[in-house]
Amino acid sequence: MHPVIEKVTQEVIERSHKTRSAYLKYIDGIAKNGPTRSGMGCGNLAHGFAACSPGEKADLRGSQKANIAIITSYNDMLSAHQPYKDAPDLIKAAIREAGGVAQVAGGVPAMCDGITQGQPGMELSLFSRDLIAMTTAIGMSHNMFDGALYLGVCDKIVPGLLIGALSFGHLPAVFVPAGPMPSGITNKEKARARQAYAIGKIGREELLAAESASYHSPGTCTFYGTANSNQMMMEIMGLHLPGSSFVNPYTPLRDELTKAAAKQVLKFTALGDDYRPIAHMVSEKAIINAVIGLLATGGSTNHTMHLVAIARAAGIVLNWDDFDKLSKAIPLIAKIYPNGPADVNHFHAAGGMGVLIAELLKNGLLHEDTITVADKRGLNNYTQEPKIIDDKLVWESVPTASLDKEVLSTVQQPFATGGGLHVMHGNLGRGISKLSAVSADHQIVEAPAVVFDDQEDFLAAFKRGELEKDFIAVLRFQGPRSNGMPELHKLTPPLGVLQDRGFKVALVTDGRMSGASGKVPSAIHLCPECEVGGPLAKVRNGDIIAMNLQTGDINVLIDDAEFISRIPLPNSAKNHHYGMGREMFGGFRLGASSAETGASNLFLVD
């Protein structure tokens, strides 16, 4: 095991000892050897199986068969979740065949940042994670279940489901992916069309045609944003079946994997002899593996918040310094858009998660001794890939090396020696930067600040031609307590245009850019946020800001005494608290923790 990984893991274990012990003591105290429903009153139980078939009612009356909850994020507007339409029937049939019962315990909301990007609804996005966790808990609260299957894919859905599942950590759980859509036009072509539209070279019809050729069928978007980072994370933590994350929807293999996941959870209930509650699966080592996977693949910056919140739900105290230390030890060995031209289908074809995990294990860069949902407990089982041979689902060893070294490389020949996520620090606070998609000649920028409190004001200034110069865009009051911390991707095309024209440009914000963070250097998630008096609120137009992504330094070049004496400017943007449902999320804004502590409202172990 690499010494840095050993050291960081031990630091997390020691830091978390009190909270993790308290969490496990509680979870282990509510675990039972028999079905949880056996202690329910007759009226409670009758309500619980009233809609079941006579055979299922007979099974649920007894104490020999497990009842598996299905929590689903299905809706048929979002391409990533539409494939879950038929999953409950597949699952119920598979579990019935394996000797159990399954019930859809509840549905959770699933919103798409791609649809709400730049719209008022985007300001609900981050908080939807905590709402999904709470909705998951409501579905599971009927206490009828011996295990659970969680069906979700996209940005806030999987972290929310996992946080909710950890509140029921005494139950085994398997996460069931839906898979990415087949490849459309390349992500480079899509980005080129967006930049062309930003400068008026093409119109709306041409842009819509390009977008529609990219997002064109059921399944997850194919670029490596938060949704596909989720899938990587679930597999490297051992919560997906091996090799199942990036199998396309509506294929025979996808259906067989869904049925296999259903049968698998039955093996791990307290009724059998291989009890695997999710509380013990999501251990300190599993969390560290998730961080390593994120760094090795150049994954989403959103997980610097989500993984912190997930860990705390399991009593584990993970912080940004852990990411930073690991980033210096973990090489970038996958190149998937926006870090390169390939999409997740190309990554999967090159060997995907199995080859990635095998390469990291071989070089002592992952903890192998974790509890997983594979038949055997260790992570070595994830160096296999699923296939259908003679109409039967089987797992075979992955190729011994990547089938495309331009997409998936080796630890000895990485695309970068570091994992590409840095903690930024200086007199503007602490934040996150994603280096993996930023070329070396753009990683150091020193330029005057141009200050905005609304991304629409930035876009208007760009259209007026006022930004044809070197500058660092400062977008303030974008943190969770201010307006829900929306992603700011409407800024990406114009900033990319200006960078391509030879200007030195960058972005500094207390808001988010997420997994689609691209070629423009940025320092995001700055804490403390402006709404609570963070130093970014003191920056004025024309102040020189120095940003060095390589060293992690972010400073405004002003005399310390003068900067300290400045009074933070108020938010000049129009009200972001009403309309499109935002008025109902006032409590979420008021109670949100900092980005560094997970940007959460939930009562997590502190």
VOKOLFI-735049 format. One record per residue (C-alpha): y, z, x. Coordinates in steps of 0.2 Angstrom, whole numbers, padded with zeros to 4 digits, always signed. Each point is the difference from the previous one (the first is absolute). Layout:
<rs>
YZX;...
</rs>
This chain:
<rs>
+0000+0000+0000;+0017-0005+0006;+0009+0016+0007;+0016-0003-0011;-0010-0001-0016;-0010+0015+0005;+0016+0010+0003;+0009-0006-0016;-0015+0004-0010;-0001+0017+0006;+0018+0003-0002;-0002-0005-0019;-0015+0011-0002;+0009+0015+0007;+0016-0004-0009;-0009-0001-0016;-0012+0014+0002;+0007+0012-0013;+0004-0013-0013;-0016-0010+0002;-0011+0016-0001;+0009+0005-0016;-0003-0017-0008;-0018-0001+0005;-0003+0018-0006;+0007-0004-0017;-0010-0017-0001;-0016+0008+0005;+0002+0014-0012;+0001-0012-0015;-0015-0010+0006;-0015+0002-0011;-0019-0004+0002;-0001-0007-0018;+0010-0011-0010;+0018+0007-0003;-0002-0004-0019;-0014+0012-0001;+0012+0014-0001;+0010-0008-0014;+0001+0006-0018;-0010-0010-0013;+0016-0006-0008;+0008-0005+0017;-0016-0010+0005;-0002-0008-0017;+0018-0007+0001;-0004-0006+0018;-0015-0011-0005;+0005-0004-0018;+0003-0018+0003;-0016-0002+0011;-0016-0009-0005;-0014+0011-0007;-0010-0002+0016;+0016+0005+0010;+0002+0015-0011;-0017+0006+0003;+0002-0002+0019;+0016+0010+0000;-0007+0014-0011;-0012+0003+0014;+0002+0006+0018;-0009-0013+0010;+0011-0015+0000;+0017-0002+0008;+0015-0006-0009;+0012-0011+0010;+0018-0002-0004;+0008-0017+0002;+0019+0001+0004;+0007-0018-0001;+0017-0008+0004;-0005-0015-0010;+0014-0011-0008;+0000-0019-0002;+0017-0003+0005;-0002+0005+0019;-0011-0012+0009;-0007+0014+0011;-0006+0010-0015;-0005-0013-0012;-0018-0002+0008;-0004+0018-0006;-0001-0007-0018;-0019-0001+0000;-0003+0014+0013;-0003+0014-0012;-0014-0009-0009;-0008-0005+0017;+0001+0018+0006;-0007+0008-0016;-0015-0012+0000;-0003+0004+0019;+0001+0018-0003;-0011+0000-0015;-0013-0010+0010;+0001+0013+0014;-0002+0015-0013;+0017+0006-0004;+0014-0002-0012;+0018-0007+0003;+0016+0002-0011;+0017-0007+0003;+0009+0016+0002;+0017-0007+0001;+0012-0014+0005;+0015+0002+0012;+0016-0010+0001;+0000-0014+0013;+0017-0008+0004;+0003-0014+0012;+0014+0001+0013;-0001-0019+0001;+0006-0002-0018;+0012+0014+0001;+0007-0004+0017;+0019+0001-0001;+0000+0005-0018;+0004+0016-0009;-0019+0004-0002;-0002+0000+0018;+0008+0017+0000;-0015+0007-0009;-0013-0006+0012;-0001+0013+0013;-0001+0014-0013;-0014-0010-0009;-0011+0007+0013;+0002+0018-0005;-0001-0005-0018;-0016-0009+0003;-0007+0015+0008;+0005+0011-0015;-0008-0013-0012;-0016+0000+0010;+0000+0019-0002;+0002-0002-0018;-0015-0012-0002;-0011+0012+0011;+0006+0016-0009;-0012-0001-0014;-0013+0007+0013;-0014-0011-0007;-0004-0008+0017;-0012+0002+0015;+0008-0014+0010;+0014-0014-0001;+0003-0018+0003;+0018-0004+0004;+0006-0018-0003;+0016-0005+0008;+0008-0011+0013;+0018-0001+0002;+0015+0009+0008;+0001+0017-0009;-0015-0001-0010;-0013+0004+0013;+0009+0014+0008;+0004+0007-0017;-0019-0001-0005;-0005+0008+0016;+0012+0015-0002;-0006+0002-0018;-0018-0001+0006;+0003+0014+0013;+0005+0012-0014;-0018-0003-0006;-0006+0001+0018;-0017+0009-0006;-0005-0017-0007;-0007-0015+0010;+0010-0015-0001;-0001-0019+0004;+0015-0011+0000;-0003-0018-0006;+0011-0014+0006;+0003-0016-0009;+0003-0012+0015;+0014-0012+0005;+0003-0017-0009;-0005-0015+0010;+0013-0007+0013;+0014-0010-0007;+0014-0008+0010;+0003+0009+0016;+0011+0015+0001;+0011-0009+0013;+0003-0014-0013;+0004+0013-0013;+0012+0009+0012;+0008-0017+0005;+0003-0004-0019;+0008+0017-0003;+0012-0002+0015;+0004-0018-0006;+0005+0006-0017;+0010+0014+0007;+0012-0013+0009;-0001-0012-0015;-0011-0013+0008;-0012+0000-0015;+0002+0005-0018;-0008+0012-0011;-0014-0012-0006;-0005-0004+0018;+0000+0018+0004;-0011+0005-0015;-0012-0014+0004;-0002+0007+0017;-0002+0018-0006;-0013-0006-0013;-0010-0009+0013;-0001+0016+0009;-0003+0012-0014;-0012-0011-0010;-0015+0009-0007;-0009+0017-0003;-0001+0011+0015;+0011+0009+0012;+0015-0009+0009;-0008-0006+0016;+0014+0006+0012;-0003+0016+0009;+0011+0012-0010;-0003+0017-0007;-0013-0006-0012;-0011-0008+0013;+0004+0015+0012;-0007+0011-0014;-0016-0010+0000;-0002+0002+0019;+0004+0018-0002;-0013+0004-0013;-0014-0009+0010;+0004+0008+0017;+0000+0017-0009;-0017-0004-0007;+0006+0000-0018;-0005-0018-0003;-0017-0007+0002;-0002-0009+0017;+0008-0017+0001;+0006+0000-0018;+0019+0001+0002;+0004-0019+0001;-0013-0009-0010;+0008-0011-0012;+0000+0003-0019;-0011-0009-0012;-0014-0003+0012;-0018+0005-0001;+0002+0011+0016;+0015+0009-0008;-0010+0004-0016;-0015+0006+0010;+0011+0011+0011;+0008+0008-0016;-0017+0004-0007;-0006+0007+0017;+0015+0011+0000;-0004+0007-0017;-0018+0004+0005;+0006+0007+0016;+0010+0014-0007;-0015+0006-0010;-0009+0004+0017;+0014+0013+0005;+0002+0011-0015;-0005+0019+0000;-0015-0005-0010;-0008-0008+0015;-0004+0005+0018;+0014-0009+0008;+0015+0008-0007;+0016-0009+0007;+0016+0007-0008;+0015-0010+0004;+0009+0016+0006;-0011+0000+0015;+0000-0019+0002;+0019+0000+0002;+0000+0011+0016;+0012+0001+0014;-0010-0013+0010;+0000-0012-0015;+0019+0001-0001;+0002-0003+0018;-0012-0015-0002;+0012-0007-0014;+0015+0002+0012;-0010-0009+0014;-0005-0014-0012;+0018-0002-0005;+0006-0001+0018;-0014-0012+0006;+0004-0012-0014;+0019+0001-0001;-0001+0007-0018;+0013+0005-0012;+0014+0012+0004;-0002+0008-0017;-0015+0009+0006;+0011+0011+0011;+0004+0008-0017;-0016-0003-0010;-0012+0007+0014;+0011+0015+0002;-0001+0003-0019;-0019-0003-0001;-0003+0011+0015;+0010+0014-0008;-0010-0002-0016;-0015+0004+0010;+0008+0015+0009;+0003-0010+0016;+0017+0000+0008;+0003-0017+0008;+0018-0005+0007;+0009-0014+0007;-0002+0006+0018;-0019-0002-0003;+0003-0019-0004;+0012-0002+0015;-0012+0008+0012;-0015-0010-0006;+0010-0016+0000;+0002+0001+0019;-0019+0001+0002;-0006-0013-0013;+0001-0018+0004;+0005-0013-0013;-0016-0011-0002;+0003-0008-0017;+0013-0013-0003;+0003-0003-0019;+0016-0005-0008;+0013+0006+0002;-0006+0004+0018;-0007-0018+0001;-0004-0016-0010;-0017+0005-0006;-0003+0009-0017;-0013+0013-0005;-0013-0014-0004;+0001-0007+0017;-0002+0018+0007;-0015+0003-0011;-0008-0017+0006;+0003+0005+0018;-0011+0015-0002;+0012+0011-0010;-0002+0019-0001;-0018+0000+0007;+0005-0008+0016;+0016+0010+0001;-0009+0017-0002;-0013-0005+0012;+0013-0004+0013;+0009+0016-0002;-0016+0011+0000;-0006-0009+0016;+0016+0005+0009;+0001+0018-0006;+0014-0003-0012;-0007+0006-0016;-0009+0016-0006;-0018-0006-0004;-0006+0017-0007;+0008-0001-0018;-0008+0001-0017;+0001-0016-0008;-0007-0008-0016;-0013-0011+0010;-0018+0005-0001;+0002+0009+0016;+0015+0011+0004;+0008-0007+0016;+0012-0014+0002;-0013-0010+0010;-0006-0006-0017;+0017-0009-0002;-0005-0013+0014;-0010-0009-0013;+0005-0013-0013;-0007-0003-0017;-0009-0016-0005;-0011-0007-0014;-0016-0006+0006;-0014-0005-0012;+0011+0006-0014;+0000+0018+0008;+0015+0009+0007;-0004+0005+0018;+0010+0006+0015;-0001-0009+0017;+0008+0004+0017;+0017-0008+0002;+0002-0013+0014;+0001+0007+0018;+0017-0007+0002;+0015-0007-0010;-0003-0017-0007;+0019-0004+0003;+0008+0009+0014;+0018-0006-0006;-0003+0011-0015;-0011+0014+0006;+0000+0004+0018;-0007+0014+0011;+0006+0016+0008;-0001-0008+0017;+0011-0015-0006;+0011+0007-0013;+0015-0009-0008;+0010+0016+0005;-0004+0015+0010;+0007+0012-0013;-0003+0001-0019;+0017-0006-0004;+0007+0015-0010;+0013+0011+0008;+0009+0015-0006;+0019-0003+0002;+0011+0014+0005;+0018+0004+0005;+0016+0005-0007;-0004-0010-0016;-0015+0010-0004;-0019-0003+0001;-0007-0016-0007;-0014-0013+0002;+0000-0017+0008;-0013-0014-0001;-0001-0009+0017;-0015-0011-0003;+0009-0015-0008;+0016+0001+0010;+0000-0010+0016;+0005+0008+0016;+0017-0008+0001;+0005+0008-0016;-0006+0017+0002;+0016+0007+0008;+0017-0003-0009;+0017+0007+0002;+0013-0006-0012;+0013+0006-0012;-0005+0008-0017;+0004-0009-0016;-0003+0013-0014;-0007-0002-0018;-0005+0011-0013;-0009-0014-0011;-0010-0014+0006;+0009-0012-0013;+0016+0004+0010;-0009-0006+0016;-0006-0016-0008;+0018-0004-0007;+0007+0003+0017;-0013-0012+0008;+0004-0014-0013;+0018+0002+0004;-0003-0004+0018;+0006+0017+0006;-0016+0004+0010;+0000-0014+0012;+0001+0012+0015;-0010+0013+0010;-0001+0016-0011;-0012+0014-0006;-0001+0001-0019;+0001+0018-0005;-0007+0002-0018;+0003+0018-0006;-0005+0010-0014;-0017-0008-0002;-0011+0016+0002;-0011+0008-0013;+0013+0012-0006;+0013-0013-0002;-0008-0014-0009;-0019+0001+0002;-0001-0008+0017;-0002-0019-0005;-0006-0013+0012;+0014-0011+0006;-0009-0017+0002;+0014-0009-0007;+0009+0003+0017;-0014-0008+0010;+0004-0019-0003;+0018+0001+0004;-0002+0011+0015;-0014-0012+0006;+0012-0015-0002;+0014+0009+0010;-0013+0005+0014;-0006-0018+0001;+0018-0006+0002;+0001+0010+0016;+0009+0016-0006;-0006+0017+0005;-0004+0009-0017;-0009+0015-0005;-0002+0012-0015;+0002+0019-0001;-0003+0009-0016;-0007+0015-0008;-0010-0012-0012;-0016-0010+0002;-0006-0017+0006;-0019+0003-0001;-0014-0010+0005;+0009-0016+0000;+0012+0006+0013;+0003-0016+0010;+0008-0007+0015;+0017+0009-0002;+0002+0016+0010;+0002+0015-0011;+0001+0019-0001;-0006+0006-0017;-0004+0016-0009;+0014+0009+0009;+0000+0019-0003;+0009+0010-0006;+0005-0013-0013;+0018-0004-0004;-0001+0009-0017;-0003+0017+0008;+0014-0003+0013;-0010-0010+0013;+0010-0006+0015;-0002-0018-0005;+0013+0004-0014;+0013+0003+0014;-0001-0018+0007;+0015-0011-0002;+0003-0018+0001;+0002-0006+0018;-0009+0015+0008;-0012-0006+0014;-0018+0004-0003;-0013-0001+0014;-0018-0003-0006;-0014-0001+0012;-0017-0002-0008;-0009+0001+0016;+0006+0018+0004;+0002+0005-0018;+0019+0004+0003;+0012-0002-0015;+0018+0006+0003;+0018-0004-0005;+0010+0000+0016;+0014+0012-0005;+0005+0016+0008;-0011+0014-0006;+0015+0011-0005;+0008-0014-0010;-0016-0005-0009;-0005+0018-0004;+0018+0003-0007;-0001-0015-0012;-0003+0003-0018;-0014-0010-0008;+0007-0014-0011;-0005+0000-0018;-0012-0013-0008;+0011-0015-0006;-0014-0009-0009;-0001-0002-0018;-0011+0013-0009;-0018-0002+0003;-0006+0014-0012;-0001-0009-0017;-0008-0015-0007;-0017-0007+0001;-0008+0017-0001;+0009+0008+0014;+0008+0013-0011;-0017+0008-0002;-0003+0002+0019;+0015+0012+0003;-0012+0014+0004;-0010-0011+0012;+0017-0004+0010;+0006+0018+0000;-0017+0007+0006;-0005-0013+0012;-0004+0006+0018;+0006-0010+0015;-0008-0016+0005;-0007+0010+0015;-0009+0012-0011;-0007-0013-0011;+0014-0003-0013;-0010+0009-0013;+0004+0011-0015;-0018+0007-0001;-0005+0018+0003;-0009-0004+0017;-0007+0013+0011;+0015+0005+0011;
</rs>
